[in-house]
Amino acid sequence: MDAEQAVGCLISSTQARPMYGEWLRRHNRRQEGRAQLRSAYDAFSRIGADGFAERARRELLATGETVRRRAVAPVTELTSQEAQIAGLARDGHTNAEIAAQMFISPRTVEWHLGNVFSKLGVRSRRQLRALL
């Protein structure tokens, strides 16, 4: 699965959250609605789905929550080295193996993977494998 397909899957699975959050808000269940809307807003912002993120942000504002717009790099903005390291990590290679293949230090691999995890909003290689 390439990055574009992963983004499509994430958008599809996340689209239900703002609708449910809107429904909860309109039925005076603001706290519950906020949780759904915040989750949708975070996910959409993280992947660069600005239109969906803006809709979730407006609904969050309607619940009384203060929301700032985010300037998060979308998934497609991985550097070429980050993309290469992410692909190798996805395939199950250790940091040492990746470093040896790319002629860089394991610490540099670790640093780049930290950037990848941050940009993609994942916390583990398992989540990285699911996303990529």
Salt bridges, closest charged atoms under 4 A:
GLU22 OE1 - ARG26 NH1 3.59
GLU22 OE2 - ARG55 NE 2.92
GLU32 OE1 - ARG29 NH2 2.83
ASP42 OD1 - ARG38 NH1 3.87
ASP42 OD1 - ARG70 NH2 2.69
GLU54 OE2 - ARG57 NH2 2.94
GLU54 OE2 - ARG58 NH1 3.98
GLU54 OE1 - ARG69 NE 3.23
GLU59 OE1 - ARG25 NE 2.78
GLU59 OE2 - ARG26 NH2 3.61
GLU65 OE2 - ARG38 NH2 2.28
GLU82 OE1 - LYS119 NZ 2.85
ASP91 OD1 - ARG90 NE 3.10
GLU97 OE1 - HIS93 ND1 3.55
GLU110 OE2 - ARG107 NH1 3.85
